[in-house]
Amino acid sequence: MAIKSSNVTARVEPEVKEQAEAILSSLGIPTSTAINMFYRQIVLWNGLPFRPAVPVTRPKSRTEMDDAEFNARMTAGYEQAIANQSTPSDEVFDRLIGEIENGKTV
């Protein structure tokens, strides 16, 4: 096993650092191990091990919505259900699994 003898210093936003470290802690992974894993993936892939992108739309959590927006979304969902404009979850999952198995992008 190689001896670790180099340090990495990086400036990150405190909130991002706290969130990331909390997640790593829940996984039982020390921050230094996660950074080492990230560097190894960069070497393996000869670049970033993921495609940097900003999601076009990201679902909001309940805490990110005010009551009016939440109630409007719930009303719209209820109206769609009443109008039979929905698909049973088992059909949706079957379709998604089929697309994944056939190599299609969802």
GROMACS elastic network, one bead per residue, 0.5 to 0.9 nm:
[ bonds ]
;  ai    aj funct       b0    kb
    4     7     6  0.85172   500
    8    35     6  0.88325   500
   11    14     6  0.88553   500
   12    15     6  0.84935   500
   12    16     6  0.69886   500
   12    17     6  0.64538   500
   13    16     6  0.53673   500
   13    17     6  0.62418   500
   13    18     6  0.87247   500
   14    17     6  0.50679   500
   14    18     6  0.61251   500
   14    19     6  0.86121   500
   15    18     6  0.51477   500
   15    19     6  0.61429   500
   15    20     6  0.85407   500
   16    19     6  0.51605   500
   16    20     6  0.60153   500
   16    21     6  0.84326   500
   17    20     6  0.52187   500
   17    21     6  0.59824   500
   17    22     6  0.84634   500
   18    21     6  0.52048   500
   18    22     6  0.60659   500
   18    23     6  0.86663   500
   19    22     6  0.51819   500
   19    23     6  0.63470   500
   19    24     6  0.87014   500
   20    23     6  0.51849   500
   20    24     6  0.61516   500
   20    25     6  0.85004   500
   20    31     6  0.86782   500
   21    25     6  0.58998   500
   21    26     6  0.85020   500
   21    29     6  0.88992   500
   21    30     6  0.81321   500
   21    31     6  0.66399   500
   22    25     6  0.50444   500
   22    26     6  0.62207   500
   22    27     6  0.86854   500
   23    26     6  0.51312   500
   23    27     6  0.63690   500
   23    28     6  0.86843   500
   23    29     6  0.87315   500
   24    27     6  0.50069   500
   24    28     6  0.61250   500
   24    29     6  0.51076   500
   24    30     6  0.65693   500
   24    31     6  0.68100   500
   24    34     6  0.77289   500
   25    29     6  0.57906   500
   25    30     6  0.66972   500
   25    31     6  0.81936   500
   26    29     6  0.77184   500
   27    30     6  0.87967   500
   29    32     6  0.83121   500
   29    33     6  0.64121   500
   29    34     6  0.65383   500
   30    33     6  0.52683   500
   30    34     6  0.64223   500
   30    35     6  0.88274   500
   31    34     6  0.50624   500
   31    35     6  0.62246   500
   31    36     6  0.85693   500
   32    35     6  0.51511   500
   32    36     6  0.61274   500
   32    37     6  0.85845   500
   33    37     6  0.60827   500
   33    38     6  0.85763   500
   34    38     6  0.61543   500
   34    39     6  0.86654   500
   35    39     6  0.61984   500
   35    40     6  0.85895   500
   36    39     6  0.51556   500
   36    40     6  0.61692   500
   36    41     6  0.86567   500
   37    40     6  0.51174   500
   37    41     6  0.62395   500
   37    42     6  0.87252   500
   38    41     6  0.51560   500
   38    42     6  0.63381   500
   38    43     6  0.88150   500
   38    48     6  0.86823   500
   38    49     6  0.79158   500
   39    42     6  0.50388   500
   39    43     6  0.63624   500
   39    44     6  0.86404   500
   40    43     6  0.50948   500
   40    44     6  0.60727   500
   40    45     6  0.86065   500
   41    45     6  0.59624   500
   41    46     6  0.80160   500
   41    47     6  0.80729   500
   41    48     6  0.74351   500
   41    49     6  0.58372   500
   42    45     6  0.53323   500
   42    46     6  0.55171   500
   42    48     6  0.52060   500
   42    49     6  0.58317   500
   43    47     6  0.68128   500
   43    48     6  0.85794   500
   43    49     6  0.89783   500
   44    47     6  0.79255   500
   44    49     6  0.82777   500
   45    48     6  0.67944   500
   45    49     6  0.60289   500
   46    49     6  0.82651   500
   47    50     6  0.85398   500
   48    51     6  0.71226   500
   48    52     6  0.81587   500
   50    53     6  0.89789   500
   53    56     6  0.88491   500
   54    57     6  0.84888   500
   55    58     6  0.61881   500
   60    63     6  0.79671   500
   60    64     6  0.58905   500
   60    65     6  0.69734   500
   61    64     6  0.53306   500
   61    65     6  0.69240   500
   62    65     6  0.53827   500
   62    66     6  0.79507   500
   62    67     6  0.88917   500
   62    70     6  0.70488   500
   63    66     6  0.75467   500
   65    68     6  0.78935   500
   65    69     6  0.58749   500
   65    70     6  0.59281   500
   66    69     6  0.55313   500
   66    70     6  0.62664   500
   66    71     6  0.86384   500
   67    70     6  0.51007   500
   67    71     6  0.59425   500
   67    72     6  0.84458   500
   68    71     6  0.51988   500
   68    72     6  0.60872   500
   68    73     6  0.86489   500
   69    72     6  0.50640   500
   69    73     6  0.62072   500
   69    74     6  0.86137   500
   70    73     6  0.51989   500
   70    74     6  0.61885   500
   70    75     6  0.85772   500
   71    74     6  0.50523   500
   71    75     6  0.60183   500
   71    76     6  0.85334   500
   72    75     6  0.50856   500
   72    76     6  0.61265   500
   72    77     6  0.85960   500
   73    76     6  0.51042   500
   73    77     6  0.61578   500
   73    78     6  0.85430   500
   74    77     6  0.51037   500
   74    78     6  0.60777   500
   74    79     6  0.85676   500
   75    78     6  0.50511   500
   75    79     6  0.60928   500
   75    80     6  0.85868   500
   76    79     6  0.51119   500
   76    80     6  0.62024   500
   76    81     6  0.86686   500
   77    80     6  0.51001   500
   77    81     6  0.62431   500
   77    82     6  0.86883   500
   77    86     6  0.89643   500
   78    81     6  0.50812   500
   78    82     6  0.62129   500
   78    83     6  0.86231   500
   79    82     6  0.50674   500
   79    83     6  0.61139   500
   79    84     6  0.85596   500
   79    85     6  0.84792   500
   80    83     6  0.50740   500
   80    84     6  0.61417   500
   80    86     6  0.65072   500
   81    84     6  0.50273   500
   81    85     6  0.58059   500
   81    86     6  0.58916   500
   82    85     6  0.75981   500
   82    86     6  0.89896   500
   83    86     6  0.82523   500
   84    87     6  0.82244   500
   87    90     6  0.84191   500
   87    91     6  0.67438   500
   87    92     6  0.67223   500
   88    91     6  0.54991   500
   88    92     6  0.65664   500
   88    93     6  0.89494   500
   89    93     6  0.61406   500
   89    94     6  0.84991   500
   90    93     6  0.51879   500
   90    94     6  0.60563   500
   90    95     6  0.85940   500
   91    94     6  0.50605   500
   91    95     6  0.61676   500
   91    96     6  0.86154   500
   92    95     6  0.51790   500
   92    96     6  0.62053   500
   92    97     6  0.86377   500
   93    96     6  0.50008   500
   93    97     6  0.60051   500
   93    98     6  0.84135   500
   94    97     6  0.52070   500
   94    98     6  0.61033   500
   94    99     6  0.86380   500
   95    98     6  0.50790   500
   95    99     6  0.61961   500
   95   100     6  0.86474   500
   96    99     6  0.50839   500
   96   100     6  0.61651   500
   96   101     6  0.85934   500
   96   106     6  0.69980   500
   97   100     6  0.50605   500
   97   101     6  0.60688   500
   97   102     6  0.85049   500
   98   101     6  0.51365   500
   98   102     6  0.60880   500
   98   103     6  0.85600   500
   98   104     6  0.84908   500
   99   102     6  0.51260   500
   99   103     6  0.61167   500
   99   105     6  0.69114   500
   99   106     6  0.67367   500
  100   103     6  0.51071   500
  100   104     6  0.57980   500
  100   105     6  0.71153   500
  100   106     6  0.75028   500
  101   104     6  0.76677   500
